[in-house]
Amino acid sequence: MHLALRPGGRRFDLGAEGWAPSWPGAAASYLFSPPVPTAVATAPACLWREAKFSQARRREKGDRELPCGTQNAQQSGSLEVSRPGEHGMAQVAGASRPRAAPGQPFVFKLVLLGSGSVGKSSLALRYVKNDFRSTLPTVGCAFFTKVVDLGAASLKLEIWDTAGQEKYHSVCHLYFRGANAVLLVYDITRKDSFDMAQQWLKDLEKEFHPGEIVVMLVGNKTDLGEEREVTIEEGKEFAESKRLLFMETSARLNHQVTEVFSAVARELLQREERKEGQTQRRDARLALNERPAGQAKCCAR
Ligand SMILES: Nc1nc2c(ncn2[C@@H]2O[C@H](COP(=O)(O)OP(=O)(O)OP(=O)(O)O)[C@@H](O)[C@H]2O)c(=O)[nH]1
């Protein structure tokens, strides 16, 4: 399947294909939307993410045609572009499947949620590509993957960057279904985005049991401290009251961005190890109970 990539691409509605960015280097940081979640699976197999990068840059570079999904082969590093059908459906359907296969790293789905323009895409781009640039609003959802090495173990984060604009709110829950972790992002210079983060949390509470997923509250744009409308104490207090992890970041200055993702990754891994430990203990207990009666007597001596 080939995709025409056009500068100044049009936005798409659910069910129609959108356009992707065309500037060179887009191959490296070019974002595809993942396949449509189950509930909208009647739409074509994948939604494409609209170019998020500056019009000027796009004008500079002109049209190109790129085969769908071939960016993977052309790029190095840990950013991957999802190929339609490769990611998404099964996982969005809700099954968390941390360990892909024996010997393979754990795989976790992490979703970025928050109002428009709070910096979700910028945080993802900074973390995955160590890059920061002027971006256009996300349409639908963008998708990154990154392998995180935590020393004792490594894990793969599938990062879903959702659109924050109000008009996409109603479809966002389709993207956070099946998530293992959520970054709830607000802009410290916008009180409304902090209020909205609290609203997002209510949406999450409808979808997940308490403690089922790791949620980190992230106050972004600390480089704009003079315009701050939400104090660090307010952020902390809210996070504590809801038992969320909490950090403030600046995607622009690369302040605490890696720390946010690493902290979430560590928490996910710890939970997984605890779960595995519990399973092993339960299996051991079951094995003990299933021993032949004579053997049990012997051990009970
Ligand atoms: N000063 C400053 N600007 C930032 C920071 N992070 C993002 N921005 C800017 O804020 C604007 C919005 O950033 P995005 O990353 O597109 O925000 P988003 O939350 O993904 O927005 P939607 O796609 O609409 O949901 C862009 O102009 C960014 O350059 C930051 O840490 N500091």
The ligand as a Gaussian input file, in Angstrom:
#p B3LYP/6-31G(d) Opt

LIG

0 1
 N        7.577000      26.904000      26.338000
 C        7.237000      25.631000      26.128000
 N        6.452000      25.321000      25.069000
 C        6.126000      24.023000      24.899000
 C        6.572000      23.000000      25.768000
 N        6.058000      21.830000      25.337000
 C        5.340000      22.114000      24.238000
 N        5.371000      23.433000      23.977000
 C        4.704000      24.135000      22.870000
 O        3.312000      24.072000      23.090000
 C        2.634000      23.939000      21.841000
 C        1.751000      22.699000      21.868000
 O        2.589000      21.560000      21.971000
 P        2.108000      20.118000      21.526000
 O        3.186000      19.178000      21.891000
 O        1.642000      20.110000      20.125000
 O        0.841000      19.945000      22.461000
 P       -0.208000      18.758000      22.467000
 O       -0.638000      18.586000      23.866000
 O        0.324000      17.572000      21.771000
 O       -1.408000      19.400000      21.626000
 P       -2.585000      18.619000      20.857000
 O       -1.933000      17.842000      19.764000
 O       -3.478000      19.709000      20.363000
 O       -3.275000      17.745000      21.841000
 C        3.706000      23.867000      20.771000
 O        3.846000      25.146000      20.224000
 C        4.947000      23.479000      21.518000
 O        6.115000      23.973000      20.905000
 C        7.422000      23.362000      26.863000
 O        7.873000      22.548000      27.677000
 N        7.709000      24.692000      26.991000

